[in-house]
Amino acid sequence: MFGGIYRGKRVMVTGHTGFKGSWMAEWLLSLGAEVAGYSLAPDTNPSHFDILGLSGRIRHVVGDVRDAASIAALVQDFQPAIVFHLAAQPLVRLSYREPTSTWATNVMGTVNVLEAVRACGSVKACVVVTSDKCYENREWPWGYRETEAMGGHDPYSASKGAAELVVASYRRSFFQDPDGCRLASGRAGNVIGGGDWSADRIVTDFVKSILAGKPLSLRNPKATRPWQHVLEPLSGYLELGRRLLQDEGGRFADGWNFGPSEDSVVLVQDLARKLVSRWGKGEVVVDTSGNHPHEAGLLKLDCSKARLEMGWHGVWGVDETARRVVDWYKEHSEGGDMLSRTREQILSYSNDARQQGLPWAMEKNA
């Protein structure tokens, strides 16, 4: 997969103890990469990172991206070929409660990573992961393209828009050397999958309600979201990384959207009902009472650029995604081997991508 580009490569992942970061680290290990991770300690119990036993299988460094000296020291010592920057404060509702730390982590944390990267000659590619919420949301019924204005209503969304401006500025100012590092950003959102126990997430709330024998309460049931399994955007980030490492003209050093197909853009309540149906028990109720902060009604991405330029598109639709999510958590609740289940889902996803002819999954990449 990915043309074998990651085999034997030193790859650094920030945010590797988080939901997406732990899946990324596991996938990179399966691709034969030597992985170093820099992140805060896991902030949930259980955590996907701990379940996978990643601390003993990669170079695991606990640190804060707001600590510029610490992250620079790791980059210099590890000498990676590529850096995937996933570390972030990722929650909208938490950003209302902690705006200062959200801005410091998502904006200055990105600056610190890019400063460390540009000071290290070994780094030939860097992918900064932001969010679909980086765009100024006008509640349009069509998807946002990469050229749309950055923005954001809440502190989280605005900080991700600002992080994109940081990336664009650094690319123009410091990453123009054709023999140097190529810098790109990946934008995705509404990612679900096994191993996410973060607060204020629909799957987390669903699993907790099922195990507690209580109904799943929805505060915003009519909101429309582009749901995708965690492996979908990760395949995009990995393919983008490959293109950056192999491209000599800087063509892929840009911002990229990675989102699901149109049929995966469904109401929150519809996803909740799919999860309940797959598990075989549970109930969905609506509770819009209380004083809830602003949340977007509709926001989706136009991923034509990734499809046309990289041959990338989503593999699993919303029904298959719901099936895989429930199967993971159900097995976890029964004491199953979740490292094997995680590896099985990565392999299954890759095989399905190969059957659909995606370039990154073929033996000979396009």
C-alpha positions as CSV (number, residue, x, y, z in Angstrom):
1,M,0.0,0.0,0.0
2,F,1.0,3.6,-0.7
3,G,3.7,2.3,-3.0
4,G,5.7,0.9,0.0
5,I,6.8,4.5,0.7
6,Y,6.5,4.2,4.5
7,R,8.5,0.9,4.8
8,G,11.6,1.6,6.7
9,K,10.8,5.4,7.0
10,R,11.0,7.3,10.2
11,V,7.6,8.9,10.7
12,M,6.6,11.2,13.5
13,V,3.0,11.6,14.6
14,T,1.8,14.3,17.0
15,G,-1.3,13.5,18.9
16,H,-0.6,9.8,18.7
17,T,-2.4,9.1,22.0
18,G,-5.7,10.4,20.7
19,F,-8.4,8.6,18.8
20,K,-7.3,9.4,15.2
21,G,-3.6,9.4,16.2
22,S,-3.6,5.9,17.7
23,W,-5.3,4.5,14.5
24,M,-2.6,6.4,12.4
25,A,0.2,5.0,14.5
26,E,-1.1,1.4,14.2
27,W,-1.6,1.7,10.5
28,L,2.0,3.1,10.0
29,L,3.4,0.2,12.0
30,S,1.6,-2.2,9.7
31,L,3.2,-0.4,6.7
32,G,6.6,-1.0,8.2
33,A,7.4,2.5,9.4
34,E,9.5,3.4,12.4
35,V,7.2,5.6,14.4
36,A,7.7,8.3,17.0
37,G,4.8,9.9,18.8
38,Y,4.6,13.2,20.6
39,S,1.4,14.0,22.6
40,L,-0.2,14.5,26.0
41,A,-1.0,11.4,27.9
42,P,-4.3,9.8,27.0
43,D,-7.2,11.9,28.4
44,T,-9.8,9.1,28.5
45,N,-10.0,5.8,30.3
46,P,-10.2,3.5,28.5
47,S,-8.1,4.8,25.6
48,H,-7.5,3.3,22.2
49,F,-3.8,4.0,22.6
50,D,-3.5,2.0,25.8
51,I,-5.7,-0.8,24.4
52,L,-3.3,-1.2,21.5
53,G,-0.2,-1.2,23.7
54,L,1.4,1.4,21.5
55,S,3.7,2.8,24.2
56,G,5.8,-0.3,24.0
57,R,5.8,-0.5,20.2
58,I,6.7,3.0,19.1
59,R,8.9,5.8,20.5
60,H,6.4,7.3,22.8
61,V,7.1,10.8,24.1
62,V,4.7,12.6,26.4
63,G,4.7,16.3,25.7
64,D,2.6,19.4,24.9
65,V,2.8,21.0,21.5
66,R,2.7,24.4,23.3
67,D,6.2,23.5,24.5
68,A,8.3,24.6,21.5
69,A,11.6,23.5,22.9
70,S,10.4,20.0,23.8
71,I,9.0,19.2,20.4
72,A,12.0,20.7,18.6
73,A,14.3,18.4,20.6
74,L,12.4,15.3,19.6
75,V,12.3,16.2,15.9
76,Q,16.1,16.8,16.0
77,D,16.8,13.6,17.8
78,F,14.5,11.3,15.8
79,Q,15.3,12.9,12.4
80,P,12.0,11.8,10.7
81,A,11.4,11.8,7.0
82,I,7.8,12.9,7.4
83,V,5.7,14.5,10.1
84,F,1.9,14.1,10.5
85,H,0.6,16.8,12.9
86,L,-2.6,15.6,14.5
87,A,-2.3,17.0,18.0
88,A,-5.1,19.4,18.8
89,Q,-7.9,20.4,21.2
90,P,-10.6,18.7,19.0
91,L,-13.9,19.5,20.8
92,V,-16.3,22.3,19.9
93,R,-18.1,22.4,23.2
94,L,-14.9,22.3,25.2
95,S,-13.6,25.2,23.2
96,Y,-16.4,27.4,24.7
97,R,-15.3,26.4,28.2
98,E,-11.5,26.7,27.5
99,P,-11.0,29.1,24.6
100,T,-7.5,30.3,25.6
101,S,-6.0,26.8,25.7
102,T,-7.9,25.8,22.5
103,W,-6.3,28.7,20.6
104,A,-2.8,28.1,22.1
105,T,-2.9,24.4,21.2
106,N,-4.4,24.6,17.8
107,V,-2.6,27.7,16.5
108,M,0.7,28.2,18.4
109,G,1.0,24.4,18.7
110,T,1.0,24.3,14.9
111,V,3.5,27.1,14.7
112,N,5.8,25.2,17.1
113,V,5.6,22.0,15.0
114,L,6.4,23.9,11.8
115,E,9.3,25.7,13.4
116,A,10.7,22.3,14.5
117,V,10.2,20.9,11.0
118,R,11.9,23.7,9.1
119,A,14.9,23.5,11.5
120,C,15.4,19.8,10.7
121,G,16.9,18.8,7.3
122,S,15.7,15.2,7.4
123,V,12.0,16.2,7.1
124,K,10.9,16.0,3.5
125,A,7.2,16.2,4.0
126,C,4.7,17.5,6.6
127,V,1.0,17.0,6.7
128,V,-1.0,19.3,9.1
129,V,-4.4,17.9,10.0
130,T,-7.1,20.5,10.7
131,S,-10.8,20.1,10.3
132,D,-13.8,20.6,7.9
133,K,-14.8,23.3,10.4
134,C,-11.9,25.5,9.3
135,Y,-14.3,27.0,6.6
136,E,-16.5,30.0,7.2
137,N,-19.8,28.1,7.4
138,R,-22.6,29.7,5.5
139,E,-25.0,26.7,5.9
140,W,-24.8,26.1,2.1
141,P,-26.4,22.9,0.8
142,W,-23.3,22.2,-1.3
143,G,-19.8,21.2,-0.2
144,Y,-17.0,23.6,0.6
145,R,-14.0,23.6,-1.8
146,E,-10.4,24.1,-0.7
147,T,-10.5,27.7,-2.0
148,E,-13.3,28.8,0.2
149,A,-12.7,31.4,2.9
150,M,-11.4,30.3,6.3
151,G,-13.6,31.2,9.3
152,G,-15.4,29.5,12.2
153,H,-18.1,30.5,14.7
154,D,-16.9,28.8,17.9
155,P,-13.3,29.0,19.2
156,Y,-12.5,25.5,18.0
157,S,-13.6,26.1,14.4
158,A,-12.0,29.5,14.3
159,S,-8.7,28.1,15.7
160,K,-8.7,25.5,12.9
161,G,-9.2,28.2,10.3
162,A,-6.4,30.1,11.8
163,A,-4.2,27.0,11.8
164,E,-4.8,26.8,8.0
165,L,-3.6,30.4,7.6
166,V,-0.5,29.5,9.6
167,V,0.2,26.6,7.2
168,A,-0.4,28.7,4.1
169,S,1.9,31.4,5.4
170,Y,4.7,29.0,6.3
171,R,4.4,27.2,3.0
172,R,4.8,30.5,1.1
173,S,7.5,31.9,3.4
174,F,9.7,28.9,4.4
175,F,8.8,25.8,2.3
176,Q,9.5,26.8,-1.3
177,D,12.9,25.1,-1.7
178,P,12.4,22.4,-4.3
179,D,14.9,20.2,-2.5
180,G,13.4,20.9,1.0
181,C,10.3,19.9,2.9
182,R,6.8,19.9,1.2
183,L,4.0,21.2,3.4
184,A,0.3,20.4,3.0
185,S,-2.9,20.3,5.1
186,G,-5.7,17.8,5.3
187,R,-9.3,18.7,6.2
188,A,-11.9,16.2,7.5
189,G,-14.6,16.1,10.0
190,N,-17.3,14.0,11.8
191,V,-14.9,11.0,12.1
192,I,-16.2,8.0,14.0
193,G,-14.8,4.6,14.8
194,G,-13.8,2.2,17.5
195,G,-11.7,3.5,20.4
196,D,-13.1,7.0,20.7
197,W,-14.2,7.8,24.3
198,S,-14.0,11.6,24.0
199,A,-16.8,13.6,25.7
200,D,-19.7,15.1,23.6
201,R,-19.3,12.6,20.8
202,I,-22.3,10.8,19.5
203,V,-20.7,7.4,19.3
204,T,-19.2,7.8,22.8
205,D,-22.6,8.8,24.2
206,F,-24.3,5.9,22.3
207,V,-21.9,3.3,23.8
208,K,-22.3,4.7,27.3
209,S,-26.1,4.7,27.0
210,I,-26.2,1.1,25.7
211,L,-23.9,-0.2,28.5
212,A,-25.9,1.7,31.1
213,G,-29.2,0.6,29.8
214,K,-30.4,4.1,29.2
215,P,-31.7,5.8,26.0
216,L,-29.4,7.9,23.9
217,S,-30.4,11.5,24.2
218,L,-29.8,13.8,21.2
219,R,-29.6,17.6,21.7
220,N,-29.4,18.4,17.9
221,P,-31.1,15.6,16.1
222,K,-31.7,17.5,12.8
223,A,-28.1,18.5,12.3
224,T,-26.7,17.1,9.1
225,R,-23.2,15.7,9.1
226,P,-20.8,13.9,6.7
227,W,-20.1,10.8,8.8
228,Q,-17.0,8.8,7.9
229,H,-15.0,6.0,9.5
230,V,-11.7,7.1,10.9
231,L,-9.8,5.0,8.3
232,E,-11.2,7.2,5.5
233,P,-9.4,10.5,6.3
234,L,-6.3,8.6,7.5
235,S,-6.0,6.9,4.1
236,G,-6.2,10.4,2.6
237,Y,-3.5,11.8,4.9
238,L,-1.2,8.8,4.2
239,E,-1.7,9.1,0.4
240,L,-1.1,12.9,0.6
241,G,2.1,12.1,2.5
242,R,3.2,9.7,-0.2
243,R,2.5,12.3,-2.9
244,L,4.5,14.9,-1.0
245,L,7.5,12.6,-0.6
246,Q,7.4,11.5,-4.3
247,D,6.5,14.8,-6.0
248,E,9.3,17.0,-7.2
249,G,7.2,20.0,-8.4
250,G,5.3,20.9,-5.2
251,R,2.0,20.1,-6.9
252,F,0.5,18.5,-3.8
253,A,1.8,21.0,-1.3
254,D,-1.6,22.5,-0.7
255,G,-4.9,22.1,1.3
256,W,-7.0,19.0,0.7
257,N,-10.5,17.9,1.7
258,F,-11.1,14.3,2.6
259,G,-14.8,13.5,3.2
260,P,-17.4,10.8,2.5
261,S,-19.7,10.4,-0.5
262,E,-23.0,12.3,-0.6
263,D,-25.0,9.3,0.7
264,S,-23.1,9.4,4.0
265,V,-24.3,12.9,4.7
266,V,-27.2,12.2,7.0
267,L,-29.0,13.5,10.1
268,V,-27.6,12.9,13.5
269,Q,-30.8,11.1,14.5
270,D,-30.5,8.8,11.4
271,L,-26.9,7.8,12.4
272,A,-28.1,7.1,15.9
273,R,-30.8,4.9,14.7
274,K,-28.4,2.9,12.5
275,L,-26.1,2.4,15.5
276,V,-29.1,1.1,17.7
277,S,-30.2,-1.2,14.9
278,R,-26.8,-2.7,14.4
279,W,-26.3,-3.3,18.1
280,G,-29.7,-4.8,18.4
281,K,-30.9,-2.8,21.4
282,G,-31.2,0.7,22.7
283,E,-33.4,3.7,22.3
284,V,-33.0,7.2,20.8
285,V,-34.8,10.2,22.4
286,V,-34.6,13.9,21.7
287,D,-33.9,16.5,24.4
288,T,-33.3,20.0,23.1
289,S,-33.9,21.6,26.5
290,G,-31.2,23.5,28.2
291,N,-28.8,26.2,27.1
292,H,-26.6,24.7,24.4
293,P,-23.8,26.6,22.6
294,H,-24.0,27.2,18.8
295,E,-23.4,24.2,16.6
296,A,-23.5,24.1,12.8
297,G,-26.6,22.8,11.2
298,L,-25.0,21.7,7.9
299,L,-21.4,21.6,6.8
300,K,-19.9,19.2,4.2
301,L,-16.9,19.1,2.0
302,D,-16.4,19.0,-1.8
303,C,-13.7,16.4,-2.3
304,S,-13.5,16.7,-6.1
305,K,-9.9,17.8,-5.9
306,A,-8.7,14.7,-4.0
307,R,-10.7,12.5,-6.3
308,L,-9.4,14.0,-9.6
309,E,-5.8,14.7,-8.5
310,M,-5.1,11.7,-6.3
311,G,-7.8,9.2,-7.3
312,W,-8.9,9.2,-3.6
313,H,-12.5,8.7,-2.4
314,G,-14.3,7.1,0.5
315,V,-14.5,3.4,0.7
316,W,-17.2,2.6,3.3
317,G,-20.6,4.2,3.2
318,V,-22.5,5.2,6.3
319,D,-24.2,1.8,6.8
320,E,-20.9,-0.1,6.6
321,T,-19.3,2.5,8.8
322,A,-22.0,2.1,11.4
323,R,-21.5,-1.7,11.2
324,R,-17.8,-1.5,11.8
325,V,-18.2,1.0,14.7
326,V,-20.7,-1.1,16.5
327,D,-18.8,-4.4,15.9
328,W,-15.7,-2.8,17.5
329,Y,-17.4,-1.5,20.6
330,K,-19.5,-4.6,21.1
331,E,-16.4,-6.8,21.0
332,H,-14.7,-4.5,23.4
333,S,-17.6,-4.7,25.8
334,E,-17.3,-8.5,25.7
335,G,-13.6,-8.4,26.5
336,G,-12.4,-9.2,23.0
337,D,-8.9,-8.8,21.6
338,M,-9.1,-5.2,20.3
339,L,-5.6,-5.1,18.8
340,S,-6.6,-7.9,16.5
341,R,-9.9,-6.3,15.8
342,T,-8.2,-2.9,15.0
343,R,-5.7,-4.6,12.7
344,E,-8.5,-6.6,11.0
345,Q,-10.5,-3.4,10.2
346,I,-7.4,-1.8,8.7
347,L,-6.8,-4.8,6.6
348,S,-10.4,-5.1,5.6
349,Y,-10.6,-1.4,4.7
350,S,-7.5,-1.7,2.6
351,N,-8.8,-4.8,0.8
352,D,-12.1,-3.0,0.0
353,A,-10.1,0.0,-1.3
354,R,-8.1,-2.3,-3.5
355,Q,-11.3,-3.9,-4.9
356,Q,-12.6,-0.4,-5.7
357,G,-9.3,0.4,-7.5
358,L,-8.0,3.2,-5.3
359,P,-4.4,4.0,-6.3
360,W,-3.0,4.0,-2.8
361,A,-4.3,0.4,-2.2
362,M,-2.9,-1.1,-5.4
363,E,0.4,-3.0,-5.7
364,K,1.5,-0.4,-8.3
365,N,0.4,3.1,-7.4
366,A,-0.8,5.6,-10.0
